[in-house]
Amino acid sequence: MNRNETVAQVIEYGVVAVIRMKDTGRLLKVIEGVREGGVKCIEITMTVPGAVEIIRELSTSAPKDVLVGAGTVVDAETAGKVMDAGARFVVGPVLNLDMIAACSKREIPVLPGCYTPTEIHKAWTAGADIIKVFPATTLGPKYFKDLRGPFPDIRLMPTGGVTIDNVGEWILAGACAVGIGSDLLDKKAIDEAKYEVLAERAAKMVNNVRVARASLQK
C-alpha cells in the first residue's frame, strides 16, 4: 500500500493497539489475540526492549492484514531507524517537525503528538497524516467537538483516556481513530496467558467503534 492507502487502512480499522510490554516473549501471542478480535493496527513503542528489531521481525512475519507501526518516536533519527525496519506508520508523543519531514520524504504516514490547537495546526500544515492528541486523558471528547469548528478537515486520534466503554464518545466527537493501551491489553490476562480475553476485549472495542460510526451516518 502507498501512503494514502495506509492512512485509509488505519482509519478503517479505527483502533491502534499501543503495546508497551516489557515481556517481549509474549508479544506475538498478544498480537494474535487482539487480531482475532479485529484489532489489526499495532503500535510498538520505543519503550519496548529491542523495539526496532521487533518491528523488523513483525514487518515480515505478521499476517498481511496487520499494520505494524512504531510509537514513542521523538526525532527524525529514530524515525529513520523504524522505517528502515519496516514500520508502516510512525507515531510520536510530541510535535517534532524534523520527524514529520523525514517520514514525508519517504512517504510513510506520520502521526505526531499534539495537545494545543496551535500544535495541531502546525503539525497538519507540516504534512502530518493524522494528529495524535496526547495526552487526551484530561481533555475529553468535548475537546474534539470544539476542535471540529476551526479544524473540520484535520484528522484527530486521541491517545490516553480512551477505553473500551467510552470509545464511542470519541468517535462521535470527531475522532477518525483511537489509540488504546492498558484498557485493551489487560495485564492480568496477559500474565495468565489468557489471550482469549484480549480477543474478547478487542471484539467489543471494534464493535463499539462500528456502532458509533453507524450512528453518525443516520
Backbone as JSON Lines, residues from 0, in Angstrom:
{"i":0,"aa":"M","n":[0.83,-1.2,0.0],"ca":[0.0,0.0,0.0],"c":[0.87,1.25,0.0]}
{"i":1,"aa":"N","n":[0.38,2.29,-0.68],"ca":[1.08,3.56,-0.62],"c":[0.65,4.33,0.63]}
{"i":2,"aa":"R","n":[1.19,5.52,0.78],"ca":[0.94,6.3,1.99],"c":[-0.55,6.56,2.23]}
{"i":3,"aa":"N","n":[-1.24,7.02,1.22],"ca":[-2.66,7.32,1.38],"c":[-3.47,6.08,1.69]}
{"i":4,"aa":"E","n":[-3.11,4.97,1.08],"ca":[-3.83,3.72,1.33],"c":[-3.6,3.23,2.76]}
{"i":5,"aa":"T","n":[-2.39,3.42,3.25],"ca":[-2.1,3.02,4.63],"c":[-2.88,3.87,5.62]}
{"i":6,"aa":"V","n":[-2.93,5.17,5.38],"ca":[-3.72,6.06,6.24],"c":[-5.19,5.64,6.22]}
{"i":7,"aa":"A","n":[-5.69,5.35,5.04],"ca":[-7.09,4.91,4.92],"c":[-7.32,3.61,5.69]}
{"i":8,"aa":"Q","n":[-6.32,2.73,5.7],"ca":[-6.45,1.47,6.41],"c":[-6.47,1.69,7.92]}
{"i":9,"aa":"V","n":[-5.61,2.58,8.41],"ca":[-5.62,2.91,9.83],"c":[-6.99,3.43,10.25]}
{"i":10,"aa":"I","n":[-7.53,4.32,9.44],"ca":[-8.85,4.89,9.75],"c":[-9.94,3.83,9.67]}
{"i":11,"aa":"E","n":[-9.86,2.98,8.67],"ca":[-10.86,1.92,8.54],"c":[-10.83,0.98,9.75]}
{"i":12,"aa":"Y","n":[-9.64,0.58,10.16],"ca":[-9.53,-0.27,11.34],"c":[-10.04,0.45,12.57]}
{"i":13,"aa":"G","n":[-9.7,1.73,12.7],"ca":[-10.25,2.56,13.76],"c":[-9.61,2.47,15.12]}
{"i":14,"aa":"V","n":[-8.85,1.4,15.36],"ca":[-8.24,1.18,16.68],"c":[-6.76,0.86,16.51]}
{"i":15,"aa":"V","n":[-5.92,1.61,17.21],"ca":[-4.48,1.33,17.22],"c":[-4.12,0.8,18.61]}
{"i":16,"aa":"A","n":[-3.66,-0.45,18.66],"ca":[-3.26,-1.05,19.93],"c":[-1.84,-0.6,20.26]}
{"i":17,"aa":"V","n":[-1.7,0.13,21.36],"ca":[-0.4,0.67,21.76],"c":[0.27,-0.32,22.71]}
{"i":18,"aa":"I","n":[1.34,-0.96,22.25],"ca":[2.0,-2.02,23.03],"c":[3.26,-1.49,23.68]}
{"i":19,"aa":"R","n":[3.28,-1.56,25.02],"ca":[4.44,-1.11,25.79],"c":[4.98,-2.24,26.66]}
{"i":20,"aa":"M","n":[4.77,-3.47,26.25],"ca":[5.16,-4.62,27.05],"c":[6.66,-4.72,27.26]}
{"i":21,"aa":"K","n":[7.05,-5.13,28.46],"ca":[8.46,-5.41,28.74],"c":[8.8,-6.87,28.39]}
{"i":22,"aa":"D","n":[7.79,-7.74,28.54],"ca":[7.99,-9.16,28.24],"c":[7.71,-9.4,26.76]}
{"i":23,"aa":"T","n":[8.74,-9.27,25.97],"ca":[8.56,-9.41,24.52],"c":[8.28,-10.84,24.1]}
{"i":24,"aa":"G","n":[8.54,-11.79,24.99],"ca":[8.29,-13.19,24.66],"c":[6.82,-13.47,24.42]}
{"i":25,"aa":"R","n":[5.95,-12.67,24.98],"ca":[4.51,-12.87,24.82],"c":[3.9,-11.95,23.77]}
{"i":26,"aa":"L","n":[4.74,-11.18,23.15],"ca":[4.26,-10.15,22.23],"c":[3.44,-10.73,21.08]}
{"i":27,"aa":"L","n":[3.94,-11.78,20.44],"ca":[3.23,-12.36,19.3],"c":[1.87,-12.9,19.72]}
{"i":28,"aa":"K","n":[1.79,-13.51,20.89],"ca":[0.52,-14.04,21.37],"c":[-0.47,-12.9,21.62]}
{"i":29,"aa":"V","n":[0.03,-11.8,22.13],"ca":[-0.82,-10.64,22.36],"c":[-1.37,-10.1,21.04]}
{"i":30,"aa":"I","n":[-0.49,-9.99,20.05],"ca":[-0.91,-9.51,18.73],"c":[-1.94,-10.46,18.12]}
{"i":31,"aa":"E","n":[-1.69,-11.75,18.24],"ca":[-2.63,-12.73,17.72],"c":[-3.99,-12.61,18.41]}
{"i":32,"aa":"G","n":[-3.95,-12.36,19.73],"ca":[-5.19,-12.25,20.48],"c":[-6.04,-11.07,20.03]}
{"i":33,"aa":"V","n":[-5.43,-9.88,19.96],"ca":[-6.22,-8.71,19.58],"c":[-6.62,-8.77,18.11]}
{"i":34,"aa":"R","n":[-5.78,-9.37,17.28],"ca":[-6.14,-9.53,15.87],"c":[-7.37,-10.41,15.71]}
{"i":35,"aa":"E","n":[-7.43,-11.46,16.51],"ca":[-8.6,-12.34,16.46],"c":[-9.87,-11.56,16.77]}
{"i":36,"aa":"G","n":[-9.75,-10.56,17.63],"ca":[-10.91,-9.74,17.97],"c":[-11.16,-8.6,17.0]}
{"i":37,"aa":"G","n":[-10.27,-8.43,16.01],"ca":[-10.48,-7.42,14.99],"c":[-9.6,-6.2,15.07]}
{"i":38,"aa":"V","n":[-8.7,-6.12,16.07],"ca":[-7.76,-5.01,16.16],"c":[-6.49,-5.4,15.41]}
{"i":39,"aa":"K","n":[-6.26,-4.74,14.28],"ca":[-5.19,-5.17,13.38],"c":[-4.15,-4.07,13.12]}
{"i":40,"aa":"C","n":[-4.21,-3.02,13.89],"ca":[-3.25,-1.93,13.77],"c":[-2.44,-1.91,15.06]}
{"i":41,"aa":"I","n":[-1.15,-2.22,14.96],"ca":[-0.31,-2.43,16.13],"c":[0.8,-1.39,16.18]}
{"i":42,"aa":"E","n":[0.92,-0.72,17.31],"ca":[1.98,0.27,17.52],"c":[2.96,-0.26,18.55]}
{"i":43,"aa":"I","n":[4.18,-0.55,18.1],"ca":[5.23,-0.99,19.01],"c":[6.0,0.24,19.46]}
{"i":44,"aa":"T","n":[5.95,0.54,20.75],"ca":[6.6,1.76,21.23],"c":[8.09,1.55,21.43]}
{"i":45,"aa":"M","n":[8.82,2.63,21.36],"ca":[10.26,2.58,21.54],"c":[10.66,2.27,22.98]}
{"i":46,"aa":"T","n":[9.69,2.21,23.89],"ca":[9.97,1.83,25.28],"c":[10.04,0.31,25.43]}
{"i":47,"aa":"V","n":[9.65,-0.43,24.41],"ca":[9.75,-1.89,24.43],"c":[11.21,-2.28,24.17]}
{"i":48,"aa":"P","n":[11.78,-3.14,24.99],"ca":[13.17,-3.56,24.75],"c":[13.35,-4.15,23.36]}
{"i":49,"aa":"G","n":[14.34,-3.67,22.62],"ca":[14.59,-4.2,21.28],"c":[13.49,-3.87,20.28]}
{"i":50,"aa":"A","n":[12.85,-2.72,20.48],"ca":[11.68,-2.37,19.67],"c":[11.96,-2.37,18.17]}
{"i":51,"aa":"V","n":[13.1,-1.8,17.77],"ca":[13.39,-1.71,16.33],"c":[13.5,-3.1,15.71]}
{"i":52,"aa":"E","n":[14.18,-4.03,16.4],"ca":[14.32,-5.38,15.87],"c":[13.0,-6.13,15.89]}
{"i":53,"aa":"I","n":[12.16,-5.85,16.87],"ca":[10.83,-6.46,16.91],"c":[10.01,-6.0,15.71]}
{"i":54,"aa":"I","n":[10.08,-4.71,15.41],"ca":[9.37,-4.19,14.25],"c":[9.91,-4.83,12.97]}
{"i":55,"aa":"R","n":[11.22,-4.99,12.9],"ca":[11.82,-5.61,11.73],"c":[11.29,-7.04,11.53]}
{"i":56,"aa":"E","n":[11.2,-7.78,12.63],"ca":[10.7,-9.15,12.55],"c":[9.22,-9.18,12.18]}
{"i":57,"aa":"L","n":[8.44,-8.34,12.85],"ca":[7.0,-8.32,12.6],"c":[6.66,-7.86,11.19]}
{"i":58,"aa":"S","n":[7.5,-7.0,10.63],"ca":[7.21,-6.47,9.29],"c":[7.18,-7.58,8.24]}
{"i":59,"aa":"T","n":[7.83,-8.7,8.53],"ca":[7.82,-9.83,7.59],"c":[7.0,-11.01,8.09]}
{"i":60,"aa":"S","n":[6.87,-11.14,9.43],"ca":[6.2,-12.32,9.97],"c":[4.74,-12.11,10.33]}
{"i":61,"aa":"A","n":[4.32,-10.87,10.53],"ca":[2.93,-10.6,10.92],"c":[1.99,-10.9,9.75]}
{"i":62,"aa":"P","n":[0.75,-11.32,10.04],"ca":[-0.23,-11.54,8.97],"c":[-0.38,-10.31,8.08]}
{"i":63,"aa":"K","n":[-0.71,-10.54,6.83],"ca":[-0.76,-9.45,5.84],"c":[-1.76,-8.35,6.21]}
{"i":64,"aa":"D","n":[-2.8,-8.72,6.96],"ca":[-3.81,-7.71,7.28],"c":[-3.45,-6.9,8.53]}
{"i":65,"aa":"V","n":[-2.3,-7.17,9.13],"ca":[-1.86,-6.43,10.31],"c":[-0.91,-5.31,9.9]}
{"i":66,"aa":"L","n":[-1.21,-4.11,10.36],"ca":[-0.34,-2.96,10.13],"c":[0.54,-2.77,11.35]}
{"i":67,"aa":"V","n":[1.83,-2.86,11.16],"ca":[2.77,-2.7,12.27],"c":[3.46,-1.35,12.15]}
{"i":68,"aa":"G","n":[3.31,-0.54,13.19],"ca":[3.93,0.77,13.2],"c":[4.78,0.96,14.43]}
{"i":69,"aa":"A","n":[5.42,2.11,14.52],"ca":[6.29,2.44,15.64],"c":[5.72,3.59,16.43]}
{"i":70,"aa":"G","n":[5.83,3.52,17.75],"ca":[5.33,4.58,18.61],"c":[6.4,5.15,19.52]}
{"i":71,"aa":"T","n":[6.09,6.26,20.17],"ca":[7.02,6.97,21.05],"c":[8.29,7.34,20.29]}
{"i":72,"aa":"V","n":[8.12,7.74,19.05],"ca":[9.24,8.19,18.22],"c":[9.33,9.71,18.37]}
{"i":73,"aa":"V","n":[10.48,10.19,18.82],"ca":[10.58,11.6,19.18],"c":[11.49,12.42,18.28]}
{"i":74,"aa":"D","n":[12.18,11.76,17.33],"ca":[13.07,12.53,16.46],"c":[13.22,11.85,15.1]}
{"i":75,"aa":"A","n":[13.83,12.58,14.18],"ca":[13.98,12.09,12.81],"c":[14.91,10.88,12.73]}
{"i":76,"aa":"E","n":[15.93,10.87,13.57],"ca":[16.88,9.74,13.55],"c":[16.18,8.43,13.89]}
{"i":77,"aa":"T","n":[15.39,8.45,14.95],"ca":[14.67,7.24,15.34],"c":[13.63,6.87,14.29]}
{"i":78,"aa":"A","n":[13.0,7.89,13.72],"ca":[12.03,7.63,12.66],"c":[12.69,6.89,11.51]}
{"i":79,"aa":"G","n":[13.9,7.3,11.16],"ca":[14.63,6.63,10.09],"c":[14.89,5.18,10.41]}
{"i":80,"aa":"K","n":[15.26,4.89,11.65],"ca":[15.55,3.52,12.06],"c":[14.31,2.63,11.97]}
{"i":81,"aa":"V","n":[13.19,3.12,12.44],"ca":[11.99,2.28,12.42],"c":[11.45,2.11,11.01]}
{"i":82,"aa":"M","n":[11.61,3.14,10.18],"ca":[11.19,2.99,8.78],"c":[12.09,1.99,8.05]}
{"i":83,"aa":"D","n":[13.39,2.02,8.34],"ca":[14.3,1.03,7.77],"c":[13.9,-0.37,8.2]}
{"i":84,"aa":"A","n":[13.36,-0.49,9.42],"ca":[12.97,-1.79,9.95],"c":[11.64,-2.28,9.38]}
{"i":85,"aa":"G","n":[10.92,-1.39,8.69],"ca":[9.67,-1.8,8.07],"c":[8.41,-1.26,8.69]}
{"i":86,"aa":"A","n":[8.52,-0.27,9.6],"ca":[7.33,0.32,10.2],"c":[6.44,0.92,9.12]}
{"i":87,"aa":"R","n":[5.16,0.62,9.18],"ca":[4.21,1.11,8.17],"c":[3.7,2.5,8.51]}
{"i":88,"aa":"F","n":[3.83,2.9,9.77],"ca":[3.46,4.25,10.18],"c":[4.29,4.6,11.41]}
{"i":89,"aa":"V","n":[4.43,5.91,11.66],"ca":[5.28,6.38,12.76],"c":[4.47,7.33,13.64]}
{"i":90,"aa":"V","n":[4.46,7.05,14.94],"ca":[3.68,7.83,15.9],"c":[4.62,8.46,16.92]}
{"i":91,"aa":"G","n":[4.36,9.72,17.25],"ca":[5.17,10.39,18.25],"c":[4.33,10.93,19.39]}
{"i":92,"aa":"P","n":[4.91,11.09,20.57],"ca":[4.19,11.69,21.69],"c":[4.25,13.21,21.68]}
{"i":93,"aa":"V","n":[5.14,13.75,20.82],"ca":[5.35,15.19,20.76],"c":[5.38,15.64,19.3]}
{"i":94,"aa":"L","n":[5.35,16.95,19.12],"ca":[5.45,17.53,17.78],"c":[6.92,17.79,17.47]}
{"i":95,"aa":"N","n":[7.44,17.09,16.47],"ca":[8.8,17.29,16.01],"c":[8.74,17.45,14.49]}
{"i":96,"aa":"L","n":[8.98,18.64,14.01],"ca":[8.83,18.92,12.58],"c":[9.84,18.16,11.73]}
{"i":97,"aa":"D","n":[11.03,17.92,12.27],"ca":[12.02,17.15,11.52],"c":[11.55,15.71,11.32]}
{"i":98,"aa":"M","n":[10.88,15.15,12.31],"ca":[10.35,13.8,12.19],"c":[9.26,13.74,11.11]}
{"i":99,"aa":"I","n":[8.4,14.74,11.1],"ca":[7.36,14.8,10.06],"c":[8.0,14.86,8.68]}
{"i":100,"aa":"A","n":[9.02,15.69,8.54],"ca":[9.69,15.84,7.25],"c":[10.37,14.53,6.82]}
{"i":101,"aa":"A","n":[11.0,13.84,7.77],"ca":[11.69,12.59,7.46],"c":[10.71,11.52,6.98]}
{"i":102,"aa":"C","n":[9.57,11.44,7.63],"ca":[8.55,10.45,7.22],"c":[7.92,10.83,5.88]}
{"i":103,"aa":"S","n":[7.64,12.1,5.72],"ca":[7.03,12.56,4.48],"c":[7.95,12.32,3.29]}
{"i":104,"aa":"K","n":[9.24,12.5,3.49],"ca":[10.2,12.29,2.41],"c":[10.16,10.85,1.91]}
{"i":105,"aa":"R","n":[9.88,9.93,2.82],"ca":[9.83,8.51,2.45],"c":[8.41,8.01,2.25]}
{"i":106,"aa":"E","n":[7.44,8.93,2.29],"ca":[6.04,8.61,2.05],"c":[5.49,7.58,3.04]}
{"i":107,"aa":"I","n":[5.9,7.73,4.3],"ca":[5.4,6.89,5.38],"c":[4.48,7.74,6.26]}
{"i":108,"aa":"P","n":[3.26,7.27,6.55],"ca":[2.35,8.06,7.38],"c":[2.95,8.41,8.73]}
{"i":109,"aa":"V","n":[2.75,9.66,9.14],"ca":[3.3,10.14,10.4],"c":[2.19,10.73,11.26]}
{"i":110,"aa":"L","n":[2.18,10.36,12.54],"ca":[1.14,10.77,13.48],"c":[1.81,11.42,14.69]}
{"i":111,"aa":"P","n":[2.15,12.7,14.62],"ca":[2.82,13.36,15.74],"c":[1.85,13.63,16.89]}
{"i":112,"aa":"G","n":[2.42,13.72,18.1],"ca":[1.61,14.02,19.26],"c":[1.46,15.51,19.46]}
{"i":113,"aa":"C","n":[0.23,15.97,19.62],"ca":[-0.06,17.39,19.83],"c":[-1.09,17.54,20.94]}
{"i":114,"aa":"Y","n":[-1.12,18.72,21.5],"ca":[-2.04,18.98,22.62],"c":[-2.89,20.22,22.39]}
{"i":115,"aa":"T","n":[-2.28,21.27,21.92],"ca":[-2.98,22.55,21.76],"c":[-3.42,22.76,20.31]}
{"i":116,"aa":"P","n":[-4.38,23.65,20.09],"ca":[-4.78,23.97,18.71],"c":[-3.61,24.46,17.87]}
{"i":117,"aa":"T","n":[-2.7,25.23,18.47],"ca":[-1.54,25.73,17.72],"c":[-0.66,24.57,17.26]}
{"i":118,"aa":"E","n":[-0.38,23.64,18.15],"ca":[0.43,22.47,17.78],"c":[-0.27,21.64,16.71]}
{"i":119,"aa":"I","n":[-1.56,21.44,16.88],"ca":[-2.33,20.64,15.91],"c":[-2.25,21.27,14.53]}
{"i":120,"aa":"H","n":[-2.48,22.56,14.44],"ca":[-2.45,23.25,13.15],"c":[-1.05,23.22,12.55]}
{"i":121,"aa":"K","n":[-0.04,23.43,13.38],"ca":[1.34,23.43,12.89],"c":[1.72,22.05,12.33]}
{"i":122,"aa":"A","n":[1.32,20.99,13.03],"ca":[1.63,19.63,12.59],"c":[0.92,19.3,11.28]}
{"i":123,"aa":"W","n":[-0.33,19.71,11.18],"ca":[-1.12,19.41,9.97],"c":[-0.54,20.12,8.75]}
{"i":124,"aa":"T","n":[-0.21,21.4,8.92],"ca":[0.33,22.16,7.79],"c":[1.74,21.68,7.42]}
{"i":125,"aa":"A","n":[2.42,21.03,8.36],"ca":[3.76,20.49,8.08],"c":[3.7,19.15,7.34]}
{"i":126,"aa":"G","n":[2.49,18.58,7.24],"ca":[2.35,17.35,6.48],"c":[1.97,16.11,7.26]}
{"i":127,"aa":"A","n":[1.56,16.26,8.52],"ca":[1.13,15.1,9.3],"c":[-0.11,14.48,8.67]}
{"i":128,"aa":"D","n":[-0.22,13.17,8.78],"ca":[-1.35,12.45,8.18],"c":[-2.54,12.35,9.14]}
{"i":129,"aa":"I","n":[-2.23,12.12,10.39],"ca":[-3.22,12.09,11.47],"c":[-2.55,12.74,12.67]}
{"i":130,"aa":"I","n":[-3.31,13.53,13.42],"ca":[-2.76,14.15,14.62],"c":[-3.14,13.3,15.83]}
{"i":131,"aa":"K","n":[-2.13,12.82,16.53],"ca":[-2.36,12.1,17.78],"c":[-2.52,13.15,18.89]}
{"i":132,"aa":"V","n":[-3.71,13.28,19.42],"ca":[-3.94,14.23,20.5],"c":[-3.57,13.52,21.81]}
{"i":133,"aa":"F","n":[-2.51,14.04,22.44],"ca":[-1.95,13.35,23.6],"c":[-1.37,14.35,24.59]}
{"i":134,"aa":"P","n":[-1.58,14.1,25.89],"ca":[-2.46,13.07,26.45],"c":[-3.91,13.56,26.44]}
{"i":135,"aa":"A","n":[-4.79,12.71,25.95],"ca":[-6.2,13.1,25.83],"c":[-6.97,12.86,27.12]}
{"i":136,"aa":"T","n":[-6.3,12.3,28.11],"ca":[-6.95,11.91,29.36],"c":[-7.73,13.06,29.99]}
{"i":137,"aa":"T","n":[-7.09,14.22,30.11],"ca":[-7.72,15.34,30.79],"c":[-8.55,16.22,29.85]}
{"i":138,"aa":"L","n":[-8.48,15.96,28.56],"ca":[-9.19,16.79,27.58],"c":[-10.62,16.33,27.37]}
{"i":139,"aa":"G","n":[-10.79,15.05,27.12],"ca":[-12.12,14.5,26.93],"c":[-12.67,14.73,25.54]}
{"i":140,"aa":"P","n":[-13.73,13.98,25.18],"ca":[-14.33,14.08,23.85],"c":[-14.81,15.48,23.49]}
{"i":141,"aa":"K","n":[-15.25,16.26,24.48],"ca":[-15.76,17.6,24.17],"c":[-14.67,18.46,23.52]}
{"i":142,"aa":"Y","n":[-13.43,18.23,23.87],"ca":[-12.32,18.97,23.26],"c":[-12.3,18.73,21.76]}
{"i":143,"aa":"F","n":[-12.58,17.5,21.37],"ca":[-12.61,17.16,19.94],"c":[-13.77,17.87,19.25]}
{"i":144,"aa":"K","n":[-14.91,17.92,19.91],"ca":[-16.06,18.64,19.34],"c":[-15.71,20.11,19.13]}
{"i":145,"aa":"D","n":[-15.03,20.7,20.1],"ca":[-14.64,22.1,19.99],"c":[-13.66,22.32,18.84]}
{"i":146,"aa":"L","n":[-12.76,21.35,18.62],"ca":[-11.78,21.47,17.55],"c":[-12.39,21.34,16.16]}
{"i":147,"aa":"R","n":[-13.52,20.65,16.06],"ca":[-14.13,20.43,14.74],"c":[-14.55,21.74,14.1]}
{"i":148,"aa":"G","n":[-14.85,22.74,14.93],"ca":[-15.25,24.04,14.38],"c":[-14.18,24.66,13.51]}
{"i":149,"aa":"P","n":[-13.02,24.97,14.09],"ca":[-11.95,25.6,13.29],"c":[-11.19,24.6,12.41]}
{"i":150,"aa":"F","n":[-11.22,23.33,12.77],"ca":[-10.42,22.33,12.04],"c":[-11.29,21.17,11.54]}
{"i":151,"aa":"P","n":[-12.25,21.42,10.69],"ca":[-13.16,20.34,10.26],"c":[-12.49,19.24,9.44]}
{"i":152,"aa":"D","n":[-11.36,19.56,8.82],"ca":[-10.72,18.59,7.92],"c":[-9.5,17.9,8.52]}
{"i":153,"aa":"I","n":[-9.08,18.3,9.71],"ca":[-7.91,17.7,10.33],"c":[-8.3,16.38,10.99]}
{"i":154,"aa":"R","n":[-7.55,15.34,10.67],"ca":[-7.82,14.02,11.24],"c":[-7.19,13.91,12.62]}
{"i":155,"aa":"L","n":[-8.01,13.6,13.62],"ca":[-7.57,13.56,15.01],"c":[-7.72,12.17,15.6]}
{"i":156,"aa":"M","n":[-6.73,11.76,16.39],"ca":[-6.76,10.45,17.05],"c":[-6.37,10.62,18.52]}
{"i":157,"aa":"P","n":[-7.28,10.41,19.46],"ca":[-6.92,10.53,20.87],"c":[-6.13,9.32,21.37]}
{"i":158,"aa":"T","n":[-5.17,9.57,22.23],"ca":[-4.47,8.5,22.93],"c":[-4.3,8.94,24.37]}
{"i":159,"aa":"G","n":[-4.64,8.04,25.28],"ca":[-4.68,8.4,26.69],"c":[-6.11,8.76,27.04]}
{"i":160,"aa":"G","n":[-6.7,8.03,27.96],"ca":[-8.08,8.31,28.35],"c":[-9.12,7.58,27.52]}
{"i":161,"aa":"V","n":[-8.67,6.82,26.53],"ca":[-9.61,6.04,25.7],"c":[-9.8,4.67,26.32]}
{"i":162,"aa":"T","n":[-11.05,4.26,26.46],"ca":[-11.36,2.94,27.0],"c":[-12.33,2.22,26.06]}
{"i":163,"aa":"I","n":[-12.51,0.95,26.31],"ca":[-13.46,0.18,25.52],"c":[-14.86,0.77,25.66]}
{"i":164,"aa":"D","n":[-15.2,1.19,26.86],"ca":[-16.56,1.68,27.11],"c":[-16.8,3.09,26.59]}
{"i":165,"aa":"N","n":[-15.75,3.94,26.55],"ca":[-16.0,5.32,26.12],"c":[-15.56,5.61,24.68]}
{"i":166,"aa":"V","n":[-15.06,4.6,23.97],"ca":[-14.54,4.86,22.63],"c":[-15.59,5.45,21.7]}
{"i":167,"aa":"G","n":[-16.85,5.04,21.89],"ca":[-17.91,5.58,21.05],"c":[-18.06,7.08,21.19]}
{"i":168,"aa":"E","n":[-17.82,7.59,22.39],"ca":[-17.91,9.04,22.62],"c":[-16.85,9.78,21.82]}
{"i":169,"aa":"W","n":[-15.66,9.21,21.75],"ca":[-14.58,9.84,20.99],"c":[-14.89,9.84,19.5]}
{"i":170,"aa":"I","n":[-15.43,8.74,19.01],"ca":[-15.78,8.65,17.58],"c":[-16.88,9.66,17.26]}
{"i":171,"aa":"L","n":[-17.88,9.72,18.11],"ca":[-18.99,10.66,17.89],"c":[-18.52,12.11,17.96]}
{"i":172,"aa":"A","n":[-17.45,12.35,18.72],"ca":[-16.93,13.71,18.86],"c":[-16.04,14.11,17.7]}
{"i":173,"aa":"G","n":[-15.71,13.15,16.82],"ca":[-14.93,13.5,15.64],"c":[-13.61,12.78,15.45]}
{"i":174,"aa":"A","n":[-13.27,11.85,16.34],"ca":[-12.02,11.1,16.19],"c":[-12.1,10.19,14.96]}
{"i":175,"aa":"C","n":[-11.03,10.17,14.16],"ca":[-11.02,9.3,12.98],"c":[-10.56,7.9,13.36]}
{"i":176,"aa":"A","n":[-9.88,7.78,14.49],"ca":[-9.41,6.51,15.04],"c":[-9.0,6.8,16.48]}
{"i":177,"aa":"V","n":[-8.64,5.75,17.21],"ca":[-8.21,5.95,18.6],"c":[-6.99,5.08,18.87]}
{"i":178,"aa":"G","n":[-6.17,5.54,19.81],"ca":[-5.06,4.73,20.3],"c":[-5.4,4.26,21.7]}
{"i":179,"aa":"I","n":[-5.16,3.0,21.99],"ca":[-5.52,2.45,23.3],"c":[-4.47,1.44,23.74]}
{"i":180,"aa":"G","n":[-4.15,1.5,25.04],"ca":[-3.16,0.59,25.58],"c":[-3.73,-0.32,26.63]}
{"i":181,"aa":"S","n":[-3.61,0.09,27.9],"ca":[-3.88,-0.8,29.03],"c":[-5.31,-1.32,29.1]}
{"i":182,"aa":"D","n":[-6.29,-0.53,28.71],"ca":[-7.67,-1.0,28.83],"c":[-7.97,-2.12,27.84]}
{"i":183,"aa":"L","n":[-7.26,-2.15,26.74],"ca":[-7.41,-3.24,25.77],"c":[-6.49,-4.4,26.13]}
{"i":184,"aa":"L","n":[-5.24,-4.07,26.45],"ca":[-4.23,-5.09,26.71],"c":[-4.19,-5.41,28.2]}
{"i":185,"aa":"D","n":[-5.22,-6.09,28.65],"ca":[-5.4,-6.4,30.06],"c":[-4.18,-7.13,30.64]}
{"i":186,"aa":"K","n":[-3.51,-6.49,31.6],"ca":[-2.26,-7.04,32.14],"c":[-2.47,-8.38,32.81]}
{"i":187,"aa":"K","n":[-3.54,-8.53,33.57],"ca":[-3.8,-9.78,34.27],"c":[-4.0,-10.93,33.27]}
{"i":188,"aa":"A","n":[-4.74,-10.65,32.21],"ca":[-4.97,-11.68,31.19],"c":[-3.67,-12.09,30.53]}
{"i":189,"aa":"I","n":[-2.81,-11.1,30.27],"ca":[-1.52,-11.4,29.63],"c":[-0.64,-12.21,30.58]}
{"i":190,"aa":"D","n":[-0.6,-11.8,31.85],"ca":[0.22,-12.51,32.84],"c":[-0.23,-13.97,32.98]}
{"i":191,"aa":"E","n":[-1.54,-14.2,32.84],"ca":[-2.09,-15.55,32.98],"c":[-2.22,-16.28,31.65]}
{"i":192,"aa":"A","n":[-1.69,-15.65,30.57],"ca":[-1.72,-16.24,29.23],"c":[-3.15,-16.54,28.76]}
{"i":193,"aa":"K","n":[-4.08,-15.7,29.18],"ca":[-5.47,-15.84,28.75],"c":[-5.72,-14.9,27.57]}
{"i":194,"aa":"Y","n":[-5.15,-15.27,26.44],"ca":[-5.2,-14.39,25.27],"c":[-6.59,-14.29,24.66]}
{"i":195,"aa":"E","n":[-7.44,-15.25,25.01],"ca":[-8.82,-15.18,24.54],"c":[-9.54,-13.98,25.15]}
{"i":196,"aa":"V","n":[-9.08,-13.56,26.33],"ca":[-9.67,-12.37,26.96],"c":[-9.34,-11.14,26.12]}
{"i":197,"aa":"L","n":[-8.12,-11.09,25.6],"ca":[-7.74,-9.97,24.74],"c":[-8.59,-9.94,23.48]}
{"i":198,"aa":"A","n":[-8.86,-11.13,22.93],"ca":[-9.7,-11.21,21.73],"c":[-11.11,-10.69,22.02]}
{"i":199,"aa":"E","n":[-11.62,-11.04,23.18],"ca":[-12.97,-10.6,23.56],"c":[-13.01,-9.08,23.75]}
{"i":200,"aa":"R","n":[-11.99,-8.55,24.4],"ca":[-11.94,-7.11,24.63],"c":[-11.77,-6.36,23.3]}
{"i":201,"aa":"A","n":[-10.94,-6.91,22.43],"ca":[-10.74,-6.28,21.12],"c":[-12.04,-6.29,20.31]}
{"i":202,"aa":"A","n":[-12.76,-7.4,20.35],"ca":[-14.02,-7.5,19.6],"c":[-15.04,-6.48,20.11]}
{"i":203,"aa":"K","n":[-15.08,-6.3,21.42],"ca":[-16.0,-5.32,22.0],"c":[-15.6,-3.91,21.58]}
{"i":204,"aa":"M","n":[-14.3,-3.65,21.59],"ca":[-13.79,-2.34,21.19],"c":[-14.16,-2.03,19.74]}
{"i":205,"aa":"V","n":[-13.89,-2.97,18.85],"ca":[-14.17,-2.79,17.43],"c":[-15.67,-2.6,17.2]}
{"i":206,"aa":"N","n":[-16.48,-3.36,17.93],"ca":[-17.93,-3.23,17.76],"c":[-18.41,-1.86,18.22]}
{"i":207,"aa":"N","n":[-17.85,-1.36,19.32],"ca":[-18.27,-0.04,19.81],"c":[-17.9,1.07,18.82]}
{"i":208,"aa":"V","n":[-16.76,0.91,18.16],"ca":[-16.38,1.87,17.12],"c":[-17.37,1.79,15.96]}
{"i":209,"aa":"R","n":[-17.71,0.57,15.57],"ca":[-18.62,0.36,14.45],"c":[-20.0,0.96,14.74]}
{"i":210,"aa":"V","n":[-20.48,0.73,15.94],"ca":[-21.8,1.25,16.32],"c":[-21.8,2.78,16.3]}
{"i":211,"aa":"A","n":[-20.76,3.38,16.83],"ca":[-20.68,4.84,16.86],"c":[-20.62,5.42,15.45]}
{"i":212,"aa":"R","n":[-19.84,4.79,14.58],"ca":[-19.74,5.28,13.2],"c":[-21.07,5.12,12.47]}
{"i":213,"aa":"A","n":[-21.77,4.06,12.76],"ca":[-23.07,3.84,12.11],"c":[-24.07,4.92,12.53]}
{"i":214,"aa":"S","n":[-24.0,5.32,13.79],"ca":[-24.93,6.35,14.25],"c":[-24.64,7.71,13.61]}
{"i":215,"aa":"L","n":[-23.37,7.92,13.22],"ca":[-23.02,9.18,12.57],"c":[-23.61,9.25,11.16]}
{"i":216,"aa":"Q","n":[-23.89,8.08,10.58],"ca":[-24.42,8.04,9.22],"c":[-25.93,8.25,9.15]}
{"i":217,"aa":"K","n":[-26.56,8.21,10.33],"ca":[-28.03,8.34,10.34],"c":[-28.45,9.8,10.14]}
